[in-house]
Amino acid sequence: MSSAPVAAAATSPGSGRPRQPSIAQLRAFVAVAEHLHFRDAATALGMSQPALSGAVSALEEVLDVQLVERTTRKVLLSPAGERLAVRARTVLDAVAALMEEADAARAPFTGVLRLGVIPTVAPYLLPTVLRLVHDAYPDLDLQVHEEQTSSLLDGLTQGRLDLLLLAVPLGVPGITELPLFDEDFVLVMPRDHWLAGRGDIPREALRELDLLLLDEGHCLRDQALDICREVGRTSGALGTTSAAGLSTLVQLVGGGMGVTLLPRTALRVETERNVQLATGSFADPVPSRRIALAMRTGAARQEEFGQFAEALRKELRKLPVRVTVQ
């Protein structure tokens, strides 16, 4: 009986040993797969276009598969190229994780730290974070990414980000939270509002107020809705006006369109120069939120991140917050 032919593994000339694609070849192929343009891919990698094209061709030879369809106008991935691009990205991510762990093992607070921050925290806490890194960790290459919570969590679990600064609890398996502080919410309103300046506003007042919220996707919106539900107000009883950021939200309040809730750390930045605004504080129990760092459970740098959280807590004592005790 005849047997089906078996594809031979690619071998080095004269050695008989299987050849392996190089990291440089995989990186070149992934760049082409992402940009679908050789010049743009070469620019992204900081290499010449001929060198990039040669690396992709060499990878095709090693794998004995055509990965790219080259035309005069554009670049397309072959069906095999589509499949193998996913594998190549996985390999490169694994190599990056290997190098990250090696960096962490050699020396803490060195190398790259990719920090994700939610928009309702970034403008108010980043000055403290950046000052701490500058003064205490000068060899740390801090890279900041401002995104909404869902995007940050995806980035953390997929390895695109190392550490998050956001509101908790998250309730996500595989993620460890390092609480930093609790902060109260303050009611912001037009200066002639009947609650302006009061320090004993009951939560129940939120049942009747024209409360303005951030757009969907912001955790601060969800927190405000939770507070409303606690006092018996449903989301259906809220207005349709919303804003993409706190600055816009405050401007709407100053224009007389309603009131809103601000975390106390945002109060000075967002209201100090607007004479059309007034604030009021809630009676106990005051609505509040908790801010924490979040990392992957079992991360190679977990001890380093714990030390970073402790150092950050000390710096945060200068802000109008209640720092957590660990």
C-alpha positions as CSV (number, residue, x, y, z in Angstrom):
1,M,0.0,0.0,0.0
2,S,1.2,3.5,-0.7
3,S,1.2,6.0,2.1
4,A,0.3,9.7,1.9
5,P,3.4,11.9,1.5
6,V,4.6,13.6,4.7
7,A,5.7,17.2,4.5
8,A,9.3,17.5,5.5
9,A,10.3,20.1,8.1
10,A,12.4,23.0,6.9
11,T,16.0,22.3,7.6
12,S,19.2,24.3,7.6
13,P,21.3,23.6,4.5
14,G,23.6,20.7,5.1
15,S,22.6,20.2,8.7
16,G,19.5,18.1,8.6
17,R,18.2,20.0,11.6
18,P,14.8,21.8,11.6
19,R,15.2,25.5,11.1
20,Q,13.3,28.0,13.4
21,P,12.0,31.4,12.5
22,S,13.8,34.2,14.2
23,I,12.2,36.9,16.4
24,A,13.2,39.5,13.8
25,Q,11.4,37.6,11.1
26,L,8.2,37.2,13.2
27,R,8.3,40.9,14.2
28,A,8.6,41.9,10.6
29,F,5.7,39.7,9.5
30,V,3.4,40.9,12.4
31,A,4.2,44.5,11.4
32,V,3.2,43.8,7.8
33,A,0.1,42.0,9.0
34,E,-0.9,45.0,11.1
35,H,-0.1,47.8,8.6
36,L,-0.7,45.9,5.3
37,H,1.9,48.2,3.9
38,F,5.6,47.5,3.7
39,R,6.8,51.1,4.0
40,D,4.6,51.8,7.0
41,A,5.6,48.5,8.6
42,A,9.3,49.3,8.1
43,T,8.8,52.8,9.5
44,A,7.1,51.4,12.6
45,L,10.0,49.0,13.2
46,G,12.7,51.6,12.4
47,M,14.2,49.5,9.6
48,S,14.6,49.8,5.9
49,Q,11.9,48.5,3.6
50,P,14.2,46.1,1.8
51,A,15.3,44.6,5.1
52,L,11.7,44.2,6.2
53,S,10.8,42.5,2.9
54,G,13.8,40.2,3.1
55,A,12.8,39.2,6.6
56,V,9.3,38.3,5.6
57,S,10.5,36.4,2.5
58,A,13.0,34.5,4.8
59,L,10.1,33.6,7.1
60,E,8.1,32.3,4.2
61,E,11.0,30.2,3.2
62,V,11.5,28.8,6.7
63,L,7.9,27.9,7.1
64,D,7.5,26.8,3.5
65,V,4.2,28.8,3.3
66,Q,3.3,32.0,1.4
67,L,2.2,34.5,4.0
68,V,1.8,37.6,1.9
69,E,0.2,38.4,-1.5
70,R,2.2,41.3,-3.0
71,T,0.5,43.5,-5.6
72,T,1.5,46.8,-7.1
73,R,-1.1,48.7,-5.1
74,K,-1.5,46.9,-1.7
75,V,-0.4,44.0,0.5
76,L,-2.8,41.2,1.4
77,L,-2.4,38.3,3.8
78,S,-2.8,34.9,2.3
79,P,-5.3,32.6,4.1
80,A,-2.3,30.9,5.8
81,G,-0.9,34.3,6.6
82,E,-4.1,35.3,8.4
83,R,-3.9,32.2,10.6
84,L,-0.2,32.4,11.3
85,A,-0.3,36.1,12.1
86,V,-2.3,35.3,15.2
87,R,0.3,32.7,16.2
88,A,3.2,35.0,15.5
89,R,1.6,37.7,17.8
90,T,1.3,35.2,20.5
91,V,4.9,34.2,20.2
92,L,6.1,37.8,20.4
93,D,3.8,38.5,23.4
94,A,5.3,35.5,25.2
95,V,8.9,36.8,24.4
96,A,8.0,40.2,25.7
97,A,6.6,38.7,28.9
98,L,9.9,36.7,29.2
99,M,12.0,39.8,28.9
100,E,9.7,41.7,31.3
101,E,10.1,39.0,34.0
102,A,13.9,39.0,33.4
103,D,14.0,42.8,33.9
104,A,11.9,42.5,37.1
105,A,14.2,39.7,38.4
106,R,17.3,41.8,37.8
107,A,16.2,44.9,39.6
108,P,12.9,46.3,40.8
109,F,11.7,49.7,39.6
110,T,13.6,49.6,36.4
111,G,12.5,49.1,32.8
112,V,9.0,49.8,31.5
113,L,5.9,50.1,33.6
114,R,2.7,50.5,31.5
115,L,0.1,52.1,33.8
116,G,-3.5,52.3,32.8
117,V,-5.7,55.0,34.4
118,I,-9.4,55.8,34.1
119,P,-10.4,59.3,32.8
120,T,-12.0,60.3,36.1
121,V,-8.8,59.7,38.0
122,A,-6.0,60.6,35.5
123,P,-6.1,64.5,35.7
124,Y,-6.3,64.6,39.4
125,L,-3.9,61.8,40.6
126,L,-1.3,61.7,37.9
127,P,0.6,64.7,39.2
128,T,1.1,62.8,42.4
129,V,2.0,59.6,40.6
130,L,4.4,61.3,38.2
131,R,6.2,63.2,41.0
132,L,6.6,60.0,43.0
133,V,8.1,58.2,40.1
134,H,10.4,61.1,39.2
135,D,11.7,61.5,42.8
136,A,11.8,57.9,44.0
137,Y,12.1,55.7,40.9
138,P,14.2,57.6,38.3
139,D,15.1,54.5,36.4
140,L,11.5,53.5,35.9
141,D,10.2,54.2,32.4
142,L,6.5,55.0,33.2
143,Q,4.1,54.8,30.2
144,V,0.6,56.1,30.9
145,H,-2.5,54.9,29.1
146,E,-5.8,56.7,29.8
147,E,-8.8,54.5,28.9
148,Q,-12.2,53.4,30.3
149,T,-12.4,50.5,32.7
150,S,-13.4,47.8,30.3
151,S,-10.5,48.6,28.0
152,L,-8.0,48.8,30.8
153,L,-9.1,45.3,32.1
154,D,-8.7,43.8,28.7
155,G,-5.2,45.4,28.4
156,L,-4.2,44.0,31.8
157,T,-5.4,40.5,31.2
158,Q,-3.9,40.4,27.7
159,G,-0.5,41.7,28.9
160,R,-0.7,45.1,27.1
161,L,-0.7,46.9,30.5
162,D,1.1,46.1,33.7
163,L,-0.8,48.0,36.4
164,L,-4.1,49.9,36.6
165,L,-5.2,52.9,38.6
166,L,-9.0,52.8,38.8
167,A,-12.2,52.5,40.9
168,V,-12.9,49.2,42.7
169,P,-14.3,46.7,43.5
170,L,-13.8,45.1,40.1
171,G,-14.9,41.5,40.9
172,V,-12.7,40.1,38.1
173,P,-11.1,36.7,38.6
174,G,-7.3,36.7,38.2
175,I,-6.9,40.4,39.2
176,T,-5.6,41.5,42.6
177,E,-6.6,44.9,44.0
178,L,-4.3,47.1,46.1
179,P,-6.6,49.6,47.7
180,L,-5.2,53.2,48.0
181,F,-7.9,55.4,49.3
182,D,-11.6,56.3,49.7
183,E,-12.9,59.7,48.7
184,D,-16.3,61.3,49.1
185,F,-18.6,62.5,46.4
186,V,-19.6,66.2,46.4
187,L,-22.7,67.7,44.8
188,V,-21.9,70.4,42.3
189,M,-24.7,72.8,41.3
190,P,-25.4,76.3,40.0
191,R,-24.5,79.0,42.5
192,D,-28.2,80.0,43.1
193,H,-29.3,76.4,43.8
194,W,-31.3,75.9,47.0
195,L,-28.7,73.3,48.2
196,A,-25.7,75.5,47.5
197,G,-23.2,75.6,50.4
198,R,-25.0,73.1,52.6
199,G,-23.0,70.5,54.5
200,D,-25.9,68.2,55.4
201,I,-27.5,67.2,52.2
202,P,-29.4,63.9,52.6
203,R,-28.8,61.3,49.9
204,E,-32.6,61.2,49.4
205,A,-32.3,64.6,47.7
206,L,-31.0,62.8,44.7
207,R,-34.5,61.4,44.0
208,E,-35.7,64.8,42.7
209,L,-32.7,66.6,41.4
210,D,-31.8,67.0,37.7
211,L,-28.7,64.8,37.9
212,L,-26.3,64.9,34.9
213,L,-24.1,61.9,34.3
214,L,-21.1,60.9,32.2
215,D,-21.6,58.8,29.1
216,E,-22.0,55.0,29.3
217,G,-18.7,53.2,29.8
218,H,-17.5,55.4,32.6
219,C,-17.4,53.7,36.0
220,L,-18.3,57.0,37.6
221,R,-21.6,56.9,35.8
222,D,-22.2,53.4,37.2
223,Q,-21.3,54.6,40.7
224,A,-23.7,57.5,40.5
225,L,-26.5,55.2,39.3
226,D,-25.8,52.9,42.2
227,I,-26.2,55.8,44.6
228,C,-29.5,56.8,42.9
229,R,-30.8,53.2,43.1
230,E,-29.9,53.1,46.9
231,V,-32.2,56.1,47.5
232,G,-35.0,54.7,45.3
233,R,-34.4,56.5,42.0
234,T,-34.3,54.5,38.8
235,S,-32.2,55.2,35.8
236,G,-35.4,55.8,33.8
237,A,-36.1,58.9,35.9
238,L,-32.8,60.5,34.9
239,G,-32.5,63.0,32.0
240,T,-30.9,62.2,28.7
241,T,-28.1,64.8,28.8
242,S,-24.7,63.3,29.4
243,A,-21.0,64.2,28.8
244,A,-17.8,62.5,27.7
245,G,-15.7,64.0,30.5
246,L,-16.0,65.7,33.9
247,S,-15.0,69.1,32.5
248,T,-17.9,69.2,30.1
249,L,-20.2,67.9,32.8
250,V,-19.3,70.8,35.1
251,Q,-19.8,73.3,32.2
252,L,-23.3,71.9,31.8
253,V,-24.0,72.4,35.5
254,G,-22.7,76.0,35.3
255,G,-25.1,76.6,32.4
256,G,-28.0,75.7,34.6
257,M,-28.8,72.3,33.1
258,G,-28.7,70.4,36.4
259,V,-26.4,69.1,39.1
260,T,-23.8,66.4,39.2
261,L,-21.6,64.3,41.5
262,L,-17.9,64.9,41.5
263,P,-15.2,63.0,43.4
264,R,-13.5,65.3,45.9
265,T,-10.1,64.9,44.2
266,A,-11.6,66.5,41.1
267,L,-13.3,69.4,42.9
268,R,-10.5,72.0,42.8
269,V,-9.5,71.4,39.2
270,E,-13.0,71.4,37.8
271,T,-14.8,74.1,39.8
272,E,-12.2,76.5,41.2
273,R,-12.4,79.1,38.4
274,N,-16.1,78.8,37.6
275,V,-18.0,81.5,39.5
276,Q,-21.3,80.0,38.2
277,L,-20.8,76.9,40.4
278,A,-21.5,76.0,44.0
279,T,-20.9,72.8,46.0
280,G,-22.6,71.0,48.8
281,S,-21.6,68.0,51.0
282,F,-23.7,65.0,51.9
283,A,-24.7,64.0,55.4
284,D,-23.6,60.7,56.7
285,P,-23.4,58.1,55.3
286,V,-21.6,60.1,52.6
287,P,-21.5,58.5,49.1
288,S,-17.9,57.6,48.2
289,R,-15.7,55.6,45.9
290,R,-12.6,53.5,46.4
291,I,-9.5,53.9,44.2
292,A,-6.9,51.1,44.0
293,L,-4.1,49.8,41.9
294,A,-4.9,46.5,40.1
295,M,-2.5,43.9,38.8
296,R,-2.6,40.4,37.5
297,T,-2.7,37.8,40.3
298,G,0.7,36.2,40.6
299,A,2.4,38.8,38.4
300,A,6.2,38.6,38.3
301,R,6.4,42.1,39.7
302,Q,3.8,41.8,42.4
303,E,6.2,42.5,45.3
304,E,7.4,45.6,43.4
305,F,3.8,46.8,42.8
306,G,3.0,46.3,46.5
307,Q,5.9,48.6,47.4
308,F,4.7,51.1,44.8
309,A,1.2,51.1,46.3
310,E,2.6,51.7,49.8
311,A,4.8,54.6,48.6
312,L,1.8,56.1,46.7
313,R,-0.4,55.9,49.8
314,K,2.1,58.1,51.7
315,E,2.0,60.7,48.9
316,L,-1.8,60.6,48.7
317,R,-2.1,61.8,52.3
318,K,-1.7,65.3,51.0
319,L,-5.0,65.0,49.1
320,P,-8.6,65.3,50.4
321,V,-9.0,61.5,50.7
322,R,-9.0,58.7,53.4
323,V,-5.9,56.6,52.7
324,T,-6.4,52.9,53.3
325,V,-4.2,51.1,55.9
326,Q,-2.5,47.9,54.8
